[in-house]
Structure formats: structure tokens, C-alpha cells
């Protein structure tokens, strides 16, 4: 290792690298020597190839000595470097904050949110979000930096959608999409603070189906469907008798069917997996369908899994005029009405709401409460029957004894 060489500047010396060169000269490594609290210290400064010279080194040494004299600022190279690094990090954080606050809602949606949604969500959900964003959200807040979006902008969005005839449910979806985008931005450290949606009230929605099929309507519908499409007939029967959603029917495979126990395993449903119970008619229908490999779908589409309900169902409903003259969509017959009918029939025959909740796979009783009026009707009938028996007994003069 080469020897230390003194410079003309007191406290500055260097050592030459034996092989590395800086231009035609050997590269030189400079150090500073000084006393701190009576102790000799020496700290490495840097190489001449990094721009250091003896004169520049001496300027740094004088700065440290002056700081020591006045009692302010760094008194060692280590302290000086730490302060410089802290300053650099602070400036970088400020710049990062400036850049983050400059990101527009549209830039984040397109560059960050949408790619994640396409990886993690169903294609149907992503398509709906794209349409909703393009038609309503982008024009209102897409050009704004996320930090600048306020509840005022979202209230304006709500009004625009409402004035254009959009349903309360669609407005709810719009606000939910914006909330998800902000939540994603927070998770990725692209946004700090509360989402503006937290201070915006979503419109109330009442999309609950109010109509269900009578036994006669259901029988007629099934009879006609049988002449048009075996698959549509069988899916309709399964929903009426077991209470399944279309998505649950479409996902059903033969390995999920247990004829010996009379149950279906509903996997990865909307509110989690559960068991559904077959009626005799539903079991016979399934036994009459062609069974192949356990992993095959019970109802197959052209490319494997069904992605939508056949229009044959809606056409048959129209042919039977079941929706004729009805404007309120809650009173119209859709395929989902079959599941609603299943629950309504259950209540009418005396099944309690908790049991119906479990059969339908509702996580809470909120959705099941729509059937409460049917349960109340049954209780009212029982009370009226008791009243009628009292009246009859009074008229005949009979005395009723109640056991203790």
C-alpha cells in the first residue's frame, strides 16, 4: 500500500492508488486530519477521479473548524454527510409528493387501477366499470389531480347521472367505483387522506323483486319451456325447486351433485360456499340429464361454462304475457324471479325466515327480510282463525278451558 503524502494545506493529505489512474496521474485518495474534543481524527474524503483536489479538501476542513468554533453545524465529515443525505431524502420526498399530487384521476385509473382490476375481477365486472367510467366519471373528474377531487365534484356527478335518467343503483355503482379507485391508490401509496366518497351520501335503492310466480304460472312456464329448450326448462326448474342463482347453476359440475344425500354443493357462491337441497322433482330432472365426467358442467355452453341466461326464457315470458302492462321492473318476471319464488313459497308453507336465509345463502338477514310480509300474512291468518274459533264457540255457548 502506498505511503501518505502531505499537501501544502495543513490537515489535508492523500495516498496514491497503485494501479488506478486519473488521467496520466495515479488516482489520489484525500483525507482530512483534525482534532475533536482533544482527540486526533482522520476521515476519508474521496478520490481525485471523483473531483476532489487538495484545495477543495481544505475548504471542507476550514468549514468544519469554523462550525466547531461557533458551535453550530456539522463538526465531522460523517455529520456533514448525514445532514446532506437527510436533506437529499427530504427534497426527494417533496418531489415525490409533488409528482404524486399531480397524477390525474384518469391517469391512475388507466395506468394502475384498470390493469389490477383486469387481473383480479371478472371480465363482466371490468367491462361494466369501463363503461361506467367512460360514460360518467371521466368527464367529471378524470382531468383532476386526485388530491383536488372534493365531495362537490361527486355531488355534481350524482346530479348529472340523475338528470340523465340513470337509476339510483347506477349512481351507487358510480360512487362505489370511485371509492375502489381511491382505496387502491391509498394501498399503492399514491394517495393520502380520506376518499371524498366518505362524505357523499349514496342514493337509496329499492331494487327488491316484489313479484313471484304462482304455482299455476310456474307450471305453465315450465310446460312451454319444455317444448322449446330442455336446458332452459331444467335450469328454471332447478331455480324454482332449489333456489339457485343463475351463476350458481352455471358453475354446477357433476361432482357437486350427490344423489344419495339429495344435496348440491354450491362452491364459491356470492356469499361463500354452501349446500342446497334437492326436491324429488329436481333430483329426477338431474338424473335424466346426460352425465359425463365429474368435472364437466351440468349445463354446458358452447365454449364450456355458460356466461349468460338463454334469451329463450325472456321470450317465453313475453309469449305468455306474464309481464304485459307492467312498467315497474320490480314487478316483472326475470330468471332471478324463480329464486325469489322459491323463497316465497317456502315462507307461505310455514318455513321461518332464518331457515330461508340459510337456504338462499344470504350472509345476513337483510336480504331475507323482504319476505317478512309473507310470514306476517301467515301469522295474521292464524290469528284470524283463532278469532273465528272464539266467535264460533261464543255463538254455541261452549266454554273453552285452557290448561295451566
Buried (B, 14 or more C-beta within 10 A) or exposed (E): EEEEEEBEBEBBBBBBBEEEEBEEEBBBBBBBBBEEEEEEBEBEBBBBBEEBBBEBBBEBBEBBBEBBEEEEEBBBBEEBEEEEEEEEEEEEEEEEEEEBBEBBBBBBBBEBBBEEBEEEBEEEEBEBBBEBBEBBBBEBBBEBBBBBBBBEBBBEBBEBBBEEEBBBEBBBBBBBBBBBBBBBBBEEEBBEEEBBBEEBEBBEEEEEBEBBBEEEBBEBBBEBBBEBBEBBBBBBBBBBBBBBBBBBBBBBBBEBBEEEEBBBBBBEBEEEEBBBBBBEBBBEBBEEBEEEEEEEBBBBEEEEEBEEBBEBBBEBBEEBEBBEEEEEEEEBBBBEBBBBBBBBBBBBEEBEBEEBBEBBBBEEEEBBBBBEEBBEEBEEEEEEEEEEEEEEEEEEEEEEEEEE
